[in-house]
Amino acid sequence: MSIQEQSREQSRRPSAYAPMNLNPLRLANATIQAVDQLGAATSEEIEKTADEIMRGATEVAAKLRELADAIREHTEIANAQVESFCSKATSVFERIVELQDKLRANEEALQAAQAEKAEDEALPLPAFIKKGPAEASEL
């Protein structure tokens, strides 16, 4: 074959791998069918993926709702315990204040009683007064 014949033959064939007697109408029909099949398969895969994503999202949403409910319950329990603790602590603090007031009052009463007792007691007499009047020979 000459170079010109080869170049004409190659210009008729779209590719070196295409068959020699290729009908363009059949090629177009086969291409359209392949594109349709590819589109259908792709759309089915996309729908399956979308369904799987929705199932997964639904499961995640359900788990998140369960978690929110559990947190809500734990928060209520914690609030009740904190409230109980604060109530008891306040009660103890009030009792401490009352006890301090009573101790101060008792201490003040004790000090007043001691002061009164000290005032009532006579001071001890000095030794020379206890001996009595001095005699002339002692002088």
Legacy VTK file of the C-alpha trace (Angstrom):
# vtk DataFile Version 3.0
C-alpha trace
ASCII
DATASET POLYDATA
POINTS 139 float
0.000 0.000 0.000
1.195 3.421 -0.787
1.409 6.237 1.668
-1.500 8.007 0.033
-3.720 4.951 0.288
-2.814 4.462 3.913
-3.552 8.075 4.666
-6.984 7.824 2.968
-7.738 4.636 4.829
-6.724 6.199 8.119
-8.812 9.282 7.440
-11.898 7.088 7.020
-11.296 5.268 10.309
-11.678 7.352 13.473
-9.041 5.255 15.174
-6.458 2.682 14.231
-8.309 0.212 16.457
-11.769 0.747 14.944
-13.077 -1.821 12.510
-12.729 -1.038 8.860
-16.370 -1.045 7.850
-17.839 1.072 10.603
-21.376 2.339 10.189
-21.679 5.798 11.797
-25.365 5.262 12.555
-24.671 2.037 14.425
-21.804 3.739 16.252
-24.062 6.611 17.325
-26.777 4.159 18.455
-24.273 2.078 20.437
-22.825 5.234 22.007
-26.258 6.467 23.046
-27.106 3.047 24.514
-23.814 2.975 26.430
-24.387 6.503 27.762
-27.952 5.525 28.792
-26.705 2.396 30.560
-23.921 4.338 32.260
-26.378 7.038 33.353
-28.850 4.466 34.700
-26.156 2.584 36.593
-24.728 5.809 37.968
-28.127 7.097 39.078
-28.873 3.770 40.807
-25.545 3.920 42.649
-26.205 7.524 43.646
-29.673 6.606 44.946
-28.227 3.678 46.924
-25.567 5.938 48.381
-28.195 8.557 49.249
-30.327 5.885 50.961
-27.315 4.651 52.959
-26.441 8.202 53.968
-30.039 8.823 55.081
-30.071 5.597 57.111
-26.780 6.529 58.713
-27.978 10.059 59.420
-31.189 8.709 60.941
-29.173 6.389 63.194
-26.856 9.222 64.222
-29.834 11.496 64.920
-31.465 8.799 67.065
-28.243 8.298 69.046
-27.895 12.064 69.521
-31.468 12.246 70.837
-30.710 9.425 73.286
-27.589 11.260 74.406
-29.541 14.505 74.877
-32.168 12.671 76.962
-29.476 11.044 79.124
-27.741 14.385 79.666
-31.071 15.982 80.587
-31.763 13.236 83.166
-28.245 13.479 84.640
-28.559 17.254 84.843
-31.828 16.964 86.788
-30.235 14.484 89.211
-27.164 16.690 89.631
-29.345 19.753 90.240
-31.313 17.913 92.920
-28.098 16.790 94.637
-26.581 20.269 94.519
-29.807 21.747 95.896
-29.801 19.206 98.739
-26.140 19.906 99.513
-26.682 23.677 99.541
-29.701 23.301 101.808
-27.743 21.159 104.283
-24.704 23.441 104.151
-26.889 26.478 104.817
-28.527 24.699 107.746
-25.138 23.776 109.218
-23.884 27.340 108.747
-26.956 28.742 110.530
-26.413 26.341 113.445
-22.751 27.384 113.671
-23.763 31.037 113.859
-26.297 30.214 116.599
-23.674 28.237 118.531
-21.156 31.084 118.235
-23.780 33.512 119.574
-24.521 31.202 122.514
-20.805 30.777 123.280
-20.272 34.546 123.220
-23.275 35.058 125.528
-22.012 32.347 127.921
-18.495 33.805 127.903
-19.825 37.291 128.596
-22.007 35.942 131.423
-19.040 34.037 132.868
-16.819 37.122 132.719
-19.534 39.228 134.344
-19.961 36.621 137.096
-16.212 36.498 137.690
-16.019 40.281 137.836
-18.926 40.397 140.293
-17.326 37.686 142.414
-14.009 39.543 142.428
-15.740 42.697 143.560
-17.561 40.848 146.326
-14.434 39.153 147.663
-12.342 41.224 150.033
-8.697 41.551 149.392
-6.575 39.539 151.812
-5.358 41.536 154.772
-1.699 42.327 154.986
0.257 40.369 157.594
0.884 43.328 159.955
-2.880 43.988 160.191
-3.546 40.343 160.980
-1.056 40.506 163.896
-2.954 43.298 165.471
-1.684 46.482 167.101
1.944 46.726 167.769
3.215 46.659 171.363
5.759 49.055 172.736
8.459 46.449 173.177
8.328 45.635 169.523
9.190 49.156 168.632
LINES 1 140
139 0 1 2 3 4 5 6 7 8 9 10 11 12 13 14 15 16 17 18 19 20 21 22 23 24 25 26 27 28 29 30 31 32 33 34 35 36 37 38 39 40 41 42 43 44 45 46 47 48 49 50 51 52 53 54 55 56 57 58 59 60 61 62 63 64 65 66 67 68 69 70 71 72 73 74 75 76 77 78 79 80 81 82 83 84 85 86 87 88 89 90 91 92 93 94 95 96 97 98 99 100 101 102 103 104 105 106 107 108 109 110 111 112 113 114 115 116 117 118 119 120 121 122 123 124 125 126 127 128 129 130 131 132 133 134 135 136 137 138
